Amino acid sequence: MSRFSILWTGMGVALLALMPAAPVEGANMDFSYDDWQETLEAFVDDKGFVDYDGLRDDRIALDRFLGELRAKGPHSTPDIFSDREDRLAYYINAYNALAFEGVLSLDPDVSTVWGFSKTGYGFFVRMKVELDGQKTSLKKLEDDLVREGFKDPRIHAALNCASAGCPRLPQEPFLAATLDEQLDAAMKEFVSEERNCSVDTAARTVTLSKIFDWFRKDFEEYPKPLGQGGGELIDYINRYRSADGQIPTDFKIKFATYDKSLNRQ
């Protein structure tokens, strides 16, 4: 979706004029998510799958947002990211946008970002990204800045690694003003989907997304910073499931195979 429109004068001369997009409501006024919202609205469907071919042909808004991410952030411009919510929203959106950039750097016919070995080392570790005036990797961004920096397991329902097994990518940015509600909604949606949480009452088992296996400690240790001690994985999941969807804590836990195929439309 372009912000440009062609205006014709009475002499029939074409003039190119920039049409500014409406600012994202509730955003940090010192940091713009307008271009990221434009990208999400134009190239992400309601199931969270991405039109990478279309984005490859029209990545102007995405590149503007990536430029904003490179120039500003909690490290280089801390005065405009003074609140925890501002910083966390920044890093979540940055991760998702940088994953887009990473996919566009690969062959157009690529079927997964996890490589032939399916370890993902090349995409998540070896591939360097520019963020906040520094070079890093998607893995360091996730592990060091987001997981360690904020200790909020709900981020696992918000970070999207360009794979079909990821949580659904929303068509709007995460914003500081609404971040708590957005993260709650994302986790509620994630644990209510059959592909991520499948209960077999007869067999007394629950099959969970592999994300709950990879990051199990994040979920089980979450109550500790609140002074509540540790908790079980099912306890955490039940926080976000409906009253009639509660999982008995003595059910056996299994983990589903993670779908590493590209989240392409």
C-alpha positions as CSV (number, residue, x, y, z in Angstrom):
1,M,0.0,0.0,0.0
2,S,1.6,3.2,-1.1
3,R,1.2,6.6,0.6
4,F,1.8,8.4,-2.7
5,S,-0.9,9.6,-5.1
6,I,-0.7,11.3,-8.4
7,L,-2.3,14.7,-8.7
8,W,-3.0,16.2,-12.1
9,T,-2.8,19.9,-12.7
10,G,-5.1,21.7,-15.2
11,M,-2.2,21.5,-17.7
12,G,-2.1,17.7,-17.5
13,V,1.2,17.6,-15.7
14,A,1.6,14.7,-13.2
15,L,2.8,15.7,-9.7
16,L,3.8,13.2,-7.1
17,A,2.6,14.2,-3.6
18,L,3.3,12.5,-0.3
19,M,0.1,11.7,1.6
20,P,0.9,11.3,5.3
21,A,-0.7,8.4,7.0
22,A,-2.8,8.9,10.1
23,P,-0.7,8.4,13.3
24,V,-1.2,5.2,15.2
25,E,-3.5,5.9,18.1
26,G,-1.9,5.3,21.5
27,A,1.7,5.2,20.1
28,N,4.7,6.9,21.6
29,M,4.7,10.3,19.9
30,D,8.5,10.4,19.8
31,F,8.7,7.1,18.0
32,S,6.5,6.3,15.0
33,Y,4.8,2.9,14.4
34,D,2.9,4.3,11.4
35,D,5.0,2.5,8.8
36,W,4.9,-0.7,10.7
37,Q,1.1,-0.5,10.9
38,E,0.9,0.2,7.2
39,T,3.1,-2.9,6.5
40,L,1.0,-5.2,8.7
41,E,-2.3,-4.0,7.3
42,A,-1.1,-4.4,3.8
43,F,0.7,-7.7,3.9
44,V,-0.6,-9.7,6.9
45,D,-4.0,-11.6,6.7
46,D,-6.4,-12.2,9.5
47,K,-4.7,-15.6,10.1
48,G,-1.3,-14.0,10.6
49,F,0.2,-15.2,7.4
50,V,2.4,-12.9,5.3
51,D,2.4,-11.9,1.7
52,Y,6.1,-11.9,1.3
53,D,6.0,-11.7,-2.5
54,G,3.9,-8.6,-2.3
55,L,6.1,-7.2,0.4
56,R,9.2,-7.9,-1.6
57,D,7.8,-5.7,-4.4
58,D,6.7,-2.9,-2.1
59,R,8.8,-2.7,1.0
60,I,9.0,1.2,1.2
61,A,7.1,1.4,4.5
62,L,8.9,-1.5,6.0
63,D,12.3,0.0,5.1
64,R,11.3,3.3,6.7
65,F,10.3,1.5,9.9
66,L,13.6,-0.5,9.9
67,G,15.4,2.9,9.5
68,E,13.5,4.2,12.5
69,L,14.5,1.1,14.5
70,R,18.2,1.5,13.6
71,A,18.2,5.2,14.6
72,K,16.2,5.1,17.8
73,G,15.7,2.8,20.8
74,P,16.1,2.3,24.5
75,H,19.9,2.2,24.2
76,S,20.5,5.2,21.9
77,T,17.6,7.4,22.8
78,P,16.6,6.3,26.3
79,D,14.7,9.5,27.1
80,I,11.9,8.6,24.7
81,F,11.6,5.0,26.1
82,S,11.5,5.8,29.8
83,D,8.6,3.5,30.5
84,R,8.8,-0.3,30.7
85,E,5.9,-0.6,28.3
86,D,7.5,1.6,25.7
87,R,10.7,-0.5,25.8
88,L,8.9,-3.8,25.6
89,A,6.6,-2.7,22.8
90,Y,9.6,-1.5,20.9
91,Y,11.5,-4.8,21.2
92,I,8.5,-6.9,20.3
93,N,7.7,-4.9,17.2
94,A,11.4,-4.8,16.3
95,Y,11.7,-8.5,16.5
96,N,8.8,-9.1,14.2
97,A,9.9,-6.5,11.7
98,L,13.5,-7.7,11.7
99,A,12.1,-11.2,11.0
100,F,10.4,-9.8,7.9
101,E,13.7,-8.2,6.8
102,G,15.4,-11.5,7.3
103,V,12.9,-13.4,5.2
104,L,13.3,-10.9,2.4
105,S,17.0,-11.4,2.4
106,L,16.5,-15.1,1.6
107,D,15.7,-16.7,-1.7
108,P,12.1,-15.9,-2.8
109,D,11.3,-19.6,-2.9
110,V,12.5,-20.4,0.6
111,S,10.2,-22.7,2.5
112,T,11.5,-22.2,6.0
113,V,13.8,-19.9,7.9
114,W,15.2,-22.8,9.9
115,G,17.6,-24.0,7.1
116,F,18.2,-27.5,5.8
117,S,19.3,-28.7,9.2
118,K,16.1,-27.2,10.8
119,T,18.2,-25.7,13.7
120,G,17.7,-22.1,12.6
121,Y,21.2,-21.2,13.4
122,G,21.8,-19.2,10.2
123,F,18.7,-17.1,10.6
124,F,18.5,-16.6,14.3
125,V,22.1,-16.5,15.4
126,R,24.5,-16.0,12.4
127,M,22.4,-13.4,10.6
128,K,23.2,-10.0,12.0
129,V,20.5,-7.3,12.3
130,E,20.9,-3.6,13.0
131,L,18.9,-2.3,16.0
132,D,19.1,0.8,18.2
133,G,22.5,1.8,16.9
134,Q,24.0,-1.7,17.4
135,K,24.4,-5.0,15.6
136,T,22.8,-8.0,17.2
137,S,20.9,-11.2,16.3
138,L,17.3,-12.3,16.6
139,K,18.3,-14.8,19.2
140,K,20.1,-12.2,21.4
141,L,17.2,-9.8,20.9
142,E,14.8,-12.5,22.1
143,D,16.9,-14.0,24.9
144,D,18.9,-11.1,26.3
145,L,16.7,-8.0,25.7
146,V,13.2,-9.4,25.9
147,R,13.2,-12.6,27.9
148,E,15.8,-11.7,30.4
149,G,15.1,-8.0,30.4
150,F,11.3,-8.2,31.1
151,K,10.6,-11.8,32.4
152,D,7.1,-11.8,31.0
153,P,6.1,-15.1,29.4
154,R,3.3,-13.5,27.5
155,I,5.9,-12.3,25.0
156,H,6.0,-15.9,23.7
157,A,2.5,-15.2,22.3
158,A,3.7,-12.0,20.6
159,L,7.1,-12.7,19.1
160,N,6.7,-14.1,15.6
161,C,9.7,-16.0,14.0
162,A,8.2,-16.2,10.5
163,S,7.1,-19.8,11.0
164,A,3.7,-21.4,10.8
165,G,4.1,-22.8,14.4
166,C,4.4,-19.2,15.8
167,P,1.6,-17.4,17.5
168,R,-0.7,-15.5,15.1
169,L,0.9,-12.2,13.9
170,P,-1.5,-9.4,14.5
171,Q,-2.4,-6.8,11.9
172,E,-1.5,-4.0,14.2
173,P,1.6,-3.0,16.3
174,F,2.0,-3.6,20.0
175,L,1.8,-0.3,21.7
176,A,2.8,0.9,25.2
177,A,-0.6,2.4,26.0
178,T,-2.4,-0.9,25.3
179,L,0.4,-3.4,25.8
180,D,-0.9,-5.2,28.9
181,E,-4.3,-5.8,27.2
182,Q,-2.7,-6.9,23.9
183,L,-0.3,-9.4,25.6
184,D,-3.2,-10.8,27.7
185,A,-5.3,-11.2,24.5
186,A,-2.4,-12.8,22.6
187,M,-1.8,-15.4,25.3
188,K,-5.5,-16.1,25.7
189,E,-5.8,-16.7,22.0
190,F,-2.6,-18.8,21.9
191,V,-3.7,-21.2,24.6
192,S,-7.2,-21.5,23.3
193,E,-6.1,-22.7,19.9
194,E,-6.3,-26.5,19.4
195,R,-2.9,-26.5,17.6
196,N,-1.2,-25.1,20.8
197,C,-3.3,-26.7,23.5
198,S,-5.1,-29.9,22.7
199,V,-6.8,-31.7,25.6
200,D,-7.6,-35.4,25.5
201,T,-9.9,-36.0,28.5
202,A,-10.2,-39.7,28.0
203,A,-6.4,-40.2,27.9
204,R,-5.9,-37.6,30.6
205,T,-3.2,-35.8,28.4
206,V,-2.7,-32.4,27.0
207,T,-0.6,-31.7,23.9
208,L,1.0,-28.3,24.0
209,S,2.9,-26.2,21.5
210,K,6.6,-26.8,21.5
211,I,7.1,-23.2,22.6
212,F,6.0,-24.4,26.1
213,D,8.7,-26.9,26.1
214,W,11.5,-24.7,24.7
215,F,10.7,-21.9,27.2
216,R,9.2,-24.0,30.1
217,K,11.2,-22.2,32.8
218,D,9.9,-18.8,31.7
219,F,6.3,-20.0,32.4
220,E,7.0,-22.0,35.5
221,E,9.2,-19.4,37.2
222,Y,7.1,-16.4,36.3
223,P,5.4,-16.2,39.7
224,K,8.7,-15.9,41.5
225,P,9.3,-12.1,40.8
226,L,5.7,-11.6,42.3
227,G,6.7,-13.3,45.5
228,Q,4.5,-16.3,44.8
229,G,7.1,-19.0,44.4
230,G,7.3,-21.3,41.3
231,G,4.3,-22.8,39.5
232,E,3.5,-25.6,37.2
233,L,3.2,-25.2,33.5
234,I,-0.5,-26.1,33.4
235,D,-1.1,-23.6,36.2
236,Y,0.2,-20.8,34.0
237,I,-1.8,-21.9,31.0
238,N,-5.0,-22.1,33.0
239,R,-4.6,-18.4,33.9
240,Y,-5.5,-17.6,30.3
241,R,-8.0,-20.4,29.5
242,S,-11.8,-20.0,30.0
243,A,-13.4,-21.3,33.2
244,D,-14.9,-24.3,31.3
245,G,-11.6,-25.0,29.6
246,Q,-9.4,-25.5,32.6
247,I,-6.9,-28.4,32.4
248,P,-6.5,-30.7,35.4
249,T,-3.0,-30.2,36.8
250,D,-2.4,-34.0,36.9
251,F,-2.8,-34.5,33.2
252,K,0.2,-35.8,31.4
253,I,1.9,-33.2,29.2
254,K,3.0,-33.9,25.6
255,F,4.5,-31.5,23.1
256,A,3.5,-31.2,19.5
257,T,6.0,-31.1,16.6
258,Y,6.7,-27.5,15.8
259,D,5.7,-26.4,12.3
260,K,8.8,-24.7,10.9
261,S,7.4,-24.0,7.5
262,L,7.4,-20.3,6.4
263,N,4.3,-18.4,7.5
264,R,3.6,-17.4,3.9
265,Q,0.2,-16.7,2.5
